Amino acid sequence: MTQINFYNLSQDTEQMRKLFACRLTEKARSLGHRVCLFAGSETVAREIDALLWSFSSTSFIPHAIVAADGTCAENVSIAVNSLPRDANDVVINLSSDALGNVEGIARVNEIIIQEPEALEQARERYRHYQQAGIKPEMIKL
């Protein structure tokens, strides 16, 4: 069964959410996982693309943006409208909506910031996963 983690940040900006996604990606990659960041929009994909190259002064994360239903040779990918076929290890959801079908994915990570609209969207995603029969884990940071 898919494990779903909600990381509840104390910050309230979208930029902090994206930076945390990069750190989470770096950690998962260092543990040998394949990571797909689901951007949900071209704008977010471009921002994450730039951050993965520059968020750390001592390293960067090789990655590629993948086309809809494509596959990725890199261990880290960014998807815009749909998950690539090989996104079955770790998915970090940066869209405002819950992922539709998580069957076959080992872990989905959701990141929450303390902003009213983002909090409501996170609650909706949490309920969606619960209704799908999954009990998400909340991790307060």
Short mmCIF file of the C-alpha atoms (twelve columns), coordinates in Angstrom:
data_MODEL
# 
_entry.id   MODEL 
# 
loop_
_atom_site.group_PDB 
_atom_site.id 
_atom_site.type_symbol 
_atom_site.label_atom_id 
_atom_site.label_alt_id 
_atom_site.label_comp_id 
_atom_site.label_asym_id 
_atom_site.label_seq_id 
_atom_site.Cartn_x 
_atom_site.Cartn_y 
_atom_site.Cartn_z 
_atom_site.pdbx_PDB_model_num 
ATOM 1   C CA . MET A 1   0.000   0.000  0.000   1 
ATOM 2   C CA . THR A 2   1.129   3.529  -0.733  1 
ATOM 3   C CA . GLN A 3   2.557   5.499  2.177   1 
ATOM 4   C CA . ILE A 4   1.463   9.130  2.200   1 
ATOM 5   C CA . ASN A 5   3.280   11.694 4.322   1 
ATOM 6   C CA . PHE A 6   2.123   15.257 4.929   1 
ATOM 7   C CA . TYR A 7   5.050   17.458 5.974   1 
ATOM 8   C CA . ASN A 8   3.588   20.368 7.934   1 
ATOM 9   C CA . LEU A 9   6.035   23.291 7.705   1 
ATOM 10  C CA . SER A 10  5.921   26.214 10.115  1 
ATOM 11  C CA . GLN A 11  6.661   28.650 7.257   1 
ATOM 12  C CA . ASP A 12  3.967   30.355 5.222   1 
ATOM 13  C CA . THR A 13  5.559   30.945 1.806   1 
ATOM 14  C CA . GLU A 14  5.427   28.945 -1.386  1 
ATOM 15  C CA . GLN A 15  9.180   29.493 -1.801  1 
ATOM 16  C CA . MET A 16  9.865   27.672 1.492   1 
ATOM 17  C CA . ARG A 17  7.634   24.825 0.314   1 
ATOM 18  C CA . LYS A 18  9.659   24.489 -2.893  1 
ATOM 19  C CA . LEU A 19  12.978  24.654 -1.042  1 
ATOM 20  C CA . PHE A 20  11.801  21.933 1.325   1 
ATOM 21  C CA . ALA A 21  10.806  19.840 -1.703  1 
ATOM 22  C CA . CYS A 22  14.376  20.180 -2.986  1 
ATOM 23  C CA . ARG A 23  15.842  19.118 0.374   1 
ATOM 24  C CA . LEU A 24  13.408  16.201 0.546   1 
ATOM 25  C CA . THR A 25  14.417  15.208 -2.984  1 
ATOM 26  C CA . GLU A 26  18.099  15.363 -2.067  1 
ATOM 27  C CA . LYS A 27  17.519  13.168 0.999   1 
ATOM 28  C CA . ALA A 28  15.458  10.572 -0.904  1 
ATOM 29  C CA . ARG A 29  18.015  10.483 -3.722  1 
ATOM 30  C CA . SER A 30  20.866  9.972  -1.234  1 
ATOM 31  C CA . LEU A 31  18.960  6.937  0.084   1 
ATOM 32  C CA . GLY A 32  18.816  5.471  -3.432  1 
ATOM 33  C CA . HIS A 33  15.232  6.384  -4.321  1 
ATOM 34  C CA . ARG A 34  13.915  7.580  -7.671  1 
ATOM 35  C CA . VAL A 35  11.971  10.817 -7.159  1 
ATOM 36  C CA . CYS A 36  9.330   12.492 -9.289  1 
ATOM 37  C CA . LEU A 37  8.273   16.022 -8.403  1 
ATOM 38  C CA . PHE A 38  4.748   16.532 -9.710  1 
ATOM 39  C CA . ALA A 39  4.574   20.275 -10.455 1 
ATOM 40  C CA . GLY A 40  1.031   20.563 -11.771 1 
ATOM 41  C CA . SER A 41  1.921   23.599 -13.909 1 
ATOM 42  C CA . GLU A 42  4.634   24.769 -16.296 1 
ATOM 43  C CA . THR A 43  5.439   27.704 -14.017 1 
ATOM 44  C CA . VAL A 44  6.075   25.529 -10.965 1 
ATOM 45  C CA . ALA A 45  8.045   23.050 -13.112 1 
ATOM 46  C CA . ARG A 46  10.372  25.835 -14.298 1 
ATOM 47  C CA . GLU A 47  10.822  27.141 -10.739 1 
ATOM 48  C CA . ILE A 48  11.634  23.666 -9.369  1 
ATOM 49  C CA . ASP A 49  13.941  23.034 -12.322 1 
ATOM 50  C CA . ALA A 50  15.963  26.158 -11.443 1 
ATOM 51  C CA . LEU A 51  15.948  25.426 -7.708  1 
ATOM 52  C CA . LEU A 52  17.238  21.866 -8.113  1 
ATOM 53  C CA . TRP A 53  20.341  23.318 -9.794  1 
ATOM 54  C CA . SER A 54  20.863  26.133 -7.297  1 
ATOM 55  C CA . PHE A 55  19.202  25.561 -3.894  1 
ATOM 56  C CA . SER A 56  22.432  24.339 -2.288  1 
ATOM 57  C CA . SER A 57  25.756  26.160 -2.490  1 
ATOM 58  C CA . THR A 58  27.653  22.859 -2.307  1 
ATOM 59  C CA . SER A 59  25.696  20.586 -4.641  1 
ATOM 60  C CA . PHE A 60  22.986  20.278 -7.262  1 
ATOM 61  C CA . ILE A 61  20.522  17.557 -8.207  1 
ATOM 62  C CA . PRO A 62  20.705  16.196 -11.776 1 
ATOM 63  C CA . HIS A 63  17.168  15.906 -13.123 1 
ATOM 64  C CA . ALA A 64  14.983  16.166 -16.189 1 
ATOM 65  C CA . ILE A 65  11.530  17.479 -17.021 1 
ATOM 66  C CA . VAL A 66  9.518   14.622 -18.520 1 
ATOM 67  C CA . ALA A 67  6.756   14.754 -21.084 1 
ATOM 68  C CA . ALA A 68  3.304   13.421 -20.288 1 
ATOM 69  C CA . ASP A 69  3.343   9.642  -19.868 1 
ATOM 70  C CA . GLY A 70  7.059   9.546  -20.670 1 
ATOM 71  C CA . THR A 71  9.884   7.961  -18.748 1 
ATOM 72  C CA . CYS A 72  13.037  9.482  -17.311 1 
ATOM 73  C CA . ALA A 73  16.614  8.201  -17.392 1 
ATOM 74  C CA . GLU A 74  17.529  10.439 -14.419 1 
ATOM 75  C CA . ASN A 75  16.801  9.418  -10.826 1 
ATOM 76  C CA . VAL A 76  14.964  12.720 -10.365 1 
ATOM 77  C CA . SER A 77  12.251  13.947 -12.689 1 
ATOM 78  C CA . ILE A 78  9.779   16.815 -12.843 1 
ATOM 79  C CA . ALA A 79  6.335   16.109 -14.294 1 
ATOM 80  C CA . VAL A 80  3.824   18.775 -15.264 1 
ATOM 81  C CA . ASN A 81  0.406   17.371 -16.248 1 
ATOM 82  C CA . SER A 82  0.654   13.655 -15.517 1 
ATOM 83  C CA . LEU A 83  3.062   11.330 -13.796 1 
ATOM 84  C CA . PRO A 84  5.579   9.480  -15.944 1 
ATOM 85  C CA . ARG A 85  5.077   5.742  -16.327 1 
ATOM 86  C CA . ASP A 86  8.097   4.998  -14.138 1 
ATOM 87  C CA . ALA A 87  7.030   7.209  -11.188 1 
ATOM 88  C CA . ASN A 88  6.559   4.364  -8.747  1 
ATOM 89  C CA . ASP A 89  9.031   5.063  -5.937  1 
ATOM 90  C CA . VAL A 90  8.778   8.555  -4.382  1 
ATOM 91  C CA . VAL A 91  6.444   11.255 -5.675  1 
ATOM 92  C CA . ILE A 92  6.472   14.763 -4.210  1 
ATOM 93  C CA . ASN A 93  3.182   16.436 -5.031  1 
ATOM 94  C CA . LEU A 94  3.538   20.190 -5.530  1 
ATOM 95  C CA . SER A 95  0.158   20.661 -7.181  1 
ATOM 96  C CA . SER A 96  -2.833  21.948 -5.246  1 
ATOM 97  C CA . ASP A 97  -4.812  18.755 -5.967  1 
ATOM 98  C CA . ALA A 98  -4.411  15.232 -4.609  1 
ATOM 99  C CA . LEU A 99  -2.931  12.661 -6.944  1 
ATOM 100 C CA . GLY A 100 -5.711  10.728 -8.637  1 
ATOM 101 C CA . ASN A 101 -4.330  7.197  -8.628  1 
ATOM 102 C CA . VAL A 102 -1.522  6.379  -6.212  1 
ATOM 103 C CA . GLU A 103 -1.700  2.618  -6.656  1 
ATOM 104 C CA . GLY A 104 1.745   1.327  -7.528  1 
ATOM 105 C CA . ILE A 105 3.561   4.295  -5.953  1 
ATOM 106 C CA . ALA A 106 5.593   3.437  -2.853  1 
ATOM 107 C CA . ARG A 107 5.471   6.886  -1.238  1 
ATOM 108 C CA . VAL A 108 3.704   10.190 -1.854  1 
ATOM 109 C CA . ASN A 109 4.929   13.285 -0.040  1 
ATOM 110 C CA . GLU A 110 2.735   16.351 0.408   1 
ATOM 111 C CA . ILE A 111 4.133   19.607 1.804   1 
ATOM 112 C CA . ILE A 112 1.938   22.008 3.775   1 
ATOM 113 C CA . ILE A 113 2.649   25.686 4.441   1 
ATOM 114 C CA . GLN A 114 0.825   27.907 6.922   1 
ATOM 115 C CA . GLU A 115 -1.155  29.986 4.453   1 
ATOM 116 C CA . PRO A 116 -4.988  29.854 4.586   1 
ATOM 117 C CA . GLU A 117 -5.649  28.770 0.982   1 
ATOM 118 C CA . ALA A 118 -2.781  26.249 1.030   1 
ATOM 119 C CA . LEU A 119 -4.056  24.816 4.327   1 
ATOM 120 C CA . GLU A 120 -7.543  24.306 2.886   1 
ATOM 121 C CA . GLN A 121 -6.097  22.607 -0.208  1 
ATOM 122 C CA . ALA A 122 -4.007  20.340 2.050   1 
ATOM 123 C CA . ARG A 123 -7.118  19.388 4.041   1 
ATOM 124 C CA . GLU A 124 -8.888  18.478 0.796   1 
ATOM 125 C CA . ARG A 125 -5.929  16.335 -0.323  1 
ATOM 126 C CA . TYR A 126 -5.833  14.632 3.086   1 
ATOM 127 C CA . ARG A 127 -9.563  13.823 2.886   1 
ATOM 128 C CA . HIS A 128 -9.130  12.532 -0.672  1 
ATOM 129 C CA . TYR A 129 -6.476  10.035 0.405   1 
ATOM 130 C CA . GLN A 130 -8.540  8.980  3.439   1 
ATOM 131 C CA . GLN A 131 -11.557 8.336  1.211   1 
ATOM 132 C CA . ALA A 132 -9.296  6.193  -0.991  1 
ATOM 133 C CA . GLY A 133 -8.647  3.991  2.036   1 
ATOM 134 C CA . ILE A 134 -5.187  5.337  2.882   1 
ATOM 135 C CA . LYS A 135 -4.248  6.736  6.269   1 
ATOM 136 C CA . PRO A 136 -1.821  9.606  5.665   1 
ATOM 137 C CA . GLU A 137 0.853   10.358 8.252   1 
ATOM 138 C CA . MET A 138 1.266   13.932 9.475   1 
ATOM 139 C CA . ILE A 139 4.843   15.083 10.183  1 
ATOM 140 C CA . LYS A 140 5.113   18.462 11.909  1 
ATOM 141 C CA . LEU A 141 8.352   20.342 11.288  1 
# 
